[in-house]
Amino acid sequence: MLLGTVFLWALNVTVTKYVLNHGFQPLAYAAIRYFAATGLFWTFTYARERSFAIRLSDTKLVALAGALIFVNQICFVYGIKLTNASTMGLLLGTTPIFIGILSTLFGLELLGRRFWAGAVLSFAGVGLVASGNGGFSGRVGGLALVIGTPLTWAAYSVAIVPLMRRYSPFKISALVLAVGWIPLAAAGARQVLDQGYHFGWATWLGFAYAVVGPLFLWFTAIDRVGPSRAALFANLQPFFAVLFALLLLGEHLNRWEIVGGVGIGAGILLERTRRTPPEPPGD
C-alpha cells in the first residue's frame, strides 16, 4: 500500500506539472481539484459509514489538519509552477526528516538509531539525485515553496495521528479535505473565475488522475505502520518522479541519479530490517 502510494504520488508530480503547463492556473487547479476530491470522499464515506460525526474535542485537530492541507497545496502548486517536476519530486524525499523530528517532539514515536541511519542514507541518496539532476539550481523562492511542501505534509501527518486512532481514514479525509478546501476556494476564487477551460483531452485526463489517483491509500497506510516509518517510504518518490519525468517530460537520467536511487532504496531497506523489541510476557 505504501509503495502504491509513492508510485501514484510520483506520477502526480509529473501530471501536475503537465497540467499547469497546459492551461491551468495554480490556484484554480488546486481549488477545483480539491472540490472534486471532497465530493468523491463525502459520497464514498457516507455510503460506507452513514455518518460524519466526530467528538467535539476533535474538531480542533480537524481544523489544524485542514489548515495544513491548505498551506501544503499553496506550496505544492506554486513550487512546482516555479521550478520543475524533478525538483518537487526530489525534495519531497525530505519528508521523513521533518516527520521524524515532529513525531519525536510530540512524543508520538520513539525512534532508534537504525531509523535515523536509514533516513540519513536515503536523504543522502536524494541529494545525489538532486545534484545529478541540477534540481537545486532553480529560483530560491520556488525552492522555498517546494521545501514547504514536505514540511507541511509532515506536520499534517503527525496532526492526524490521534484522529486515526478513533476514526476511519475515509472519514478523516472527507472532513479534512472539506475544511482545507474552504480557504483554498477563497484564495483561488479570482483564478477560478478568470480561468479558461478549453483544454485538450490530455490535460483533462491528467486532472482526473490528480483527483482520484494519489488521494486514497496514504490514510490507511499511515494508520498501520506509524507516521515516521510510513514517511520513510516516500524517499522512493524522487526515483519514480525522475523516471516519470524521463518518460513523459523528456528529461534525462545520469549515473548520479541512478546512484542516488540506490541510496534511497538502501536507506529504506536498513529501516525495514531493524530489530523489533521483544513483547513483554503476558499475564
Residue pairs with C-beta under 8 A, 6 or more apart in sequence:
1 217
1 220
1 221
1 224
2 217
2 221
2 225
2 230
2 233
3 233
3 236
4 217
5 214
5 217
5 218
5 221
5 233
6 233
6 234
6 236
6 237
6 240
7 240
8 213
8 214
8 217
9 92
9 214
9 234
9 237
10 89
10 236
10 237
10 238
10 239
10 240
10 241
10 243
10 244
11 209
11 213
11 214
11 240
11 244
12 209
12 210
12 213
12 214
13 80
13 85
13 88
13 89
13 92
13 237
13 241
13 244
14 85
14 89
14 241
14 244
14 245
14 248
14 249
15 206
15 209
15 210
15 213
16 29
16 76
16 77
16 80
16 85
16 206
16 210
17 80
17 84
17 85
17 88
17 249
18 202
18 203
18 206
18 248
18 249
19 29
19 203
19 206
19 207
19 210
20 26
20 29
20 77
20 80
20 81
22 199
22 200
22 202
22 203
23 196
23 198
23 199
23 203
24 195
24 199
24 203
24 207
25 191
25 194
25 195
26 77
26 78
26 81
26 191
27 74
27 77
27 184
27 187
27 188
27 190
27 191
27 192
28 188
28 191
28 192
28 194
28 195
29 77
29 207
30 73
30 74
30 76
30 77
30 184
30 188
31 181
31 184
31 185
31 187
31 188
31 189
31 191
31 192
32 192
32 207
33 207
33 210
33 211
34 73
34 177
34 180
34 181
34 184
34 185
35 181
35 185
36 211
37 177
37 211
37 212
37 215
38 174
38 177
38 178
38 181
40 211
40 212
41 170
41 173
41 174
41 177
41 215
42 52
42 174
42 178
44 170
44 174
45 52
45 168
45 170
45 171
45 173
45 174
46 52
48 168
48 170
49 168
49 170
49 171
51 171
52 171
52 174
52 175
54 62
54 163
54 166
54 167
54 171
54 175
55 166
58 162
58 163
58 166
58 167
61 159
61 160
61 162
61 163
62 163
62 172
62 175
62 176
62 179
63 179
64 159
65 156
65 159
65 160
65 163
65 172
65 176
65 179
65 180
66 175
66 176
66 177
66 178
66 179
66 180
66 182
67 179
67 180
67 183
68 152
68 153
68 155
68 156
68 159
68 180
69 152
69 156
69 176
69 177
69 179
69 180
70 180
70 183
70 184
70 187
71 148
71 152
72 148
72 149
72 152
72 153
72 156
73 180
73 184
74 145
74 184
74 187
75 145
75 146
75 148
75 149
75 152
76 88
76 149
78 142
78 145
79 87
79 88
79 142
79 143
79 145
79 146
79 148
79 149
80 88
80 146
81 142
82 138
82 139
82 141
82 142
82 145
83 135
83 138
83 139
83 142
83 143
83 146
84 135
84 138
84 245
85 241
85 244
85 245
85 249
85 251
86 133
86 135
86 241
86 242
86 245
86 251
87 130
87 133
87 135
87 136
87 138
87 142
87 143
87 146
88 146
88 149
88 241
89 237
89 238
89 240
89 241
89 242
89 244
89 245
90 126
90 129
90 130
90 133
90 135
90 238
90 241
90 242
91 126
91 130
91 135
91 143
91 146
91 147
91 149
91 150
92 149
92 150
92 153
92 234
92 237
92 238
92 241
93 122
93 123
93 125
93 126
93 129
93 150
93 234
93 235
93 237
93 238
93 264
94 123
94 126
94 147
94 150
94 151
95 150
95 153
95 154
95 231
95 234
95 235
96 119
96 122
96 123
96 154
96 228
96 231
96 232
96 234
96 235
97 119
97 123
98 150
98 151
98 154
98 155
99 154
99 157
99 158
99 227
99 228
99 231
100 111
100 115
100 116
100 119
100 228
100 231
102 154
102 155
102 158
103 109
103 111
103 158
103 226
103 227
103 228
104 110
104 111
106 158
108 158
108 161
108 226
108 227
109 226
109 227
109 228
111 228
112 274
114 270
114 271
114 273
114 274
114 275
115 228
115 229
115 232
115 271
115 274
117 267
117 270
118 232
118 267
118 268
118 269
118 270
118 271
118 274
119 232
119 235
119 267
119 271
120 267
121 263
121 266
121 267
121 270
122 232
122 235
122 263
122 264
122 266
122 267
122 268
123 235
123 267
124 263
124 267
125 235
125 238
125 259
125 260
125 261
125 262
125 263
125 264
125 265
125 266
125 267
126 235
126 238
126 260
126 264
127 260
128 256
128 257
128 259
128 260
128 263
129 135
129 238
129 239
129 242
129 256
129 257
129 260
129 261
129 264
130 136
130 238
130 260
131 256
131 260
132 254
132 255
132 256
132 257
132 259
132 260
133 242
133 251
133 254
133 256
133 257
136 143
150 234
154 231
157 222
157 227
157 230
157 231
158 227
160 172
160 176
160 219
160 222
161 222
161 227
163 172
164 172
164 219
164 222
164 223
169 219
169 220
169 222
169 223
170 219
172 219
173 215
173 219
185 192
218 230
221 230
222 230
229 271
232 267
232 268
232 271
233 268
235 264
235 267
235 268
236 264
236 265
236 268
238 260
238 261
238 264
239 260
239 261
239 264
239 265
242 251
242 253
242 257
242 261
243 253
245 251
246 252
246 253
